[in-house]
């Protein structure tokens, strides 16, 4: 929970469901965010969050009927009666060292793996040789208000330098070309959070420099009410995760696309990079999947000039 995002929202939603069915729920994490940070990003809970490392988790799990672990790595051994691993993405395969690889396989047998999308499922099977159940993340449905729409493009996502970058740097450069063609009538809003890592802060600074002089707003640590307002006003939604990745970097693709679905529920037309879980969300009848910046620019300028097409 050191960097709050879609995975943490998924976990909090699962906790709410379990609580509603009679479970007494306890939350734990290797790094515990402050209550203020949680509430600022819309994570409302009265439950305390324990600081719990890997080895503490293994020992503590024996006390529980159910352990739910959010992970990108092969999960640690669990001694709970039942165990679920919510796998955001298998960042690497099992260990190349035979004893450790065997230990990881034994640990995995204790878990039912759950993933966000068919895309993630394919990589869990390939990298860990286990099956998983696809359960899409819960999305709070927005309200479409045609009269509230503005000439605005929105992109929501954390500012990452690497790993699962949303490629705001590419989007800003693309918008520079869009702005030239549309005469400055449209603006781009980038909303998200940034971790304290120096590389991520530097990436945000680079994005800000690229946006200098353009009608681009960058909003950090956006409150839920403000985010809902941005979704309500946005006519188009951009997403660039996966752009520029190589074939051996599947983790850089969008794993599902929660913000894309949220934007669509508010009536924004999605234009997303054609990769990963986005292919399961955005079809030709509801949006655009692009593979080059030229395609993104062309599709955006066409939609911006055609209000009828945006409203279909």
Secondary structure, DSSP 4 states (H G I P E B T S, - for coil): --S-SHHHHHHHHHHHHHHHTT----EEESSPPPHHHHHHTT----S-EEE--HHHHHHHGGG-SEEEEEESSPPPP--SSEEEEEES---S-S-SSHHHHHHHHHHHHTEEEEESSHHHHHHHHHHH----EE-PPP-------GGG--SEEEEE--B-SSSS---HHHHHHHHHHHHHHHTT--EEEEEE-B-S-HHHHHHHHHHHHHHTTSSEEEEES--HHHHHHHHHH-SEEEE-TTTT--TT-GGGS-SS-HHHHHHHHTTPEEEEES-GGGGGT--TTTEEEESSHHHHHHHHHHHHT-HHHHH-
